[in-house]
């Protein structure tokens, strides 16, 4: 994804919110579909219950009708018996017939065929009422018997139908229960698996992003995080990649600016020393020039001893000028920017010599105590020399601003507790509340800390300030 594409608004369908809504809608659709399916299956169960209730009502009405017909059959059988001298009157059967009429009428809603059975009984009873003879009683008895047999057959069928319907209801109920559990299990597994996969991938990408961010914070550059997402987290990954690139470019620019400022500071220091060195060089040149003019003006009048003395004076002044020029050349010479073995004693001596050429500090006393057994240290010489010069200049400027303070500085080198230390001891006249003093100390700390060195300030020996520059000792046999 390019920077321009990454800066465009994120499409709504690719956002995490849209994915959450889509998952929610899919879950709702699944639940709705499952609910509709279960509702349809439960409808079948409800139909079975309705059928069972209808069968129960039918069976109940049939039992009552069958009981009434069987009672009428018993009376008709007695009335048609050959043992009776005279057949009874049909009026005794009318109550049974009215009961049968009412009960058989209750069966008609279940099956219209019951009307045929009742009409056959009614016709037979009508014949009996018209002619109450034994033959009609026998016909009524037979008609009632056939009706009783038919009702019994229907009752047996109803019992069989009820048992079959009950078994079907039980099977359907079990099936709906299993299907409900199955749908719930499938939905839980499906959506749980998808949610687990989604959040596992999201968590893995977040951990990769966190590790990449930590890598960037620790200074790692040049490694781009692989982005396989197009949502908000993907945008964040692209942003972190762009941040790493921007930080890399910024750090390079800062490094270049730092080198430029370091060179400028060094040139300013060299320029400040130039005036003092000019005095050191001009005085010997003036002496040499005077002696040369004297020799040129009256060479015959000078004795050999005078000539030898003049020559010796010229050599002495030339050596003095050469020494000052060599010190200036050593200060201006570029130091290696990479780690190298550095003679710290020689670096301290050179810094003090260069500072002594500055006319502002000629009245100062510099006491240098170096440890001859001091080991060489592996560091960046240019940075250490710059820090030493800035710390000495900082203390000397503070002492010069307060004229009544003792203008003496003590510099010592030593190896203590596995460290090589350079101690600068100043009278306690530095005002640490001044912004330029604080910035100078912060800048020096920023220079030495990446090299594994430390800068410490503390009061010692009463009103005196000690600034200690500590560097890691190699622990070897290299000596300064």
Secondary structure by P-SEA (a helix, b strand, c coil): cccccccccccccccaaaaaaaaaaaaaaaaaaaaaaaaaaaaaaaaaaaaaaaaaaaaaaaaaaaaaaaaaaaaaaaaaccccccccccccaaaaaaaaaaaaaaacccccaaaaaaaaaaaaaaaaaacccaaaaaaaaaaaaaaaaaaaaaaaaaaaaaaaaaaaaaaaaaaaaaaaaaaaaaaaaaaaaaaaaaaaaaaaaaaaaaaaaaaaaacccccccccccccaaaaaaaaaaaaaaaaaaaaaaaaaaaaaaaaaaaaaaaaaaaaaaaaaaaaaaaaaaaaaaaaaaccccccaaaaaaaaaaaaaaaaaaaaaaaaaaaaaccccccccccaaaaaaaaaaaaaaaccccccbbbbbbbcccbbbbbccaaaaaaaaaaaaaaaaaaaaaacccccbbbbbbbbcccbbbbbbbcccccccccaaaaaaaaaaaaacccccbbbbbbbccccbbbbbbbcccccccccc
